[in-house]
Amino acid sequence: MSANQQAQIEATDERIEASHGGKWLRLTRTGARILWEQSGGDRGELELTPAGKLRGPVVEEEMDMAAESWARELMG
């Protein structure tokens, strides 16, 4: 990210929560299943594949690409 912004990150073995301003993103992992929810009310479920990708209902993508997308939305 090119802007000088930082998000607050809290993490445990099962959960990661990132927040910036009034927005937040929470990821909760149970085995290969990852539940995500955002402060705006959006939520969903992903699966961590053996290849290290995230599989959703429509697409499978690299974890770093998903993280970039979430970061842009959180910090924007």
BELFENUR-V283769 format. One line per field, one symbol per residue. ss: DSSP state (~ for helix, > for strand, _ for the rest). Layout:
ss=???
This chain:
ss=_______>>>>___>>>>>>__>>>>>>>>__>>>>>>____>>>>>>____>>>____>>>~~~~~~~~~~~~~_
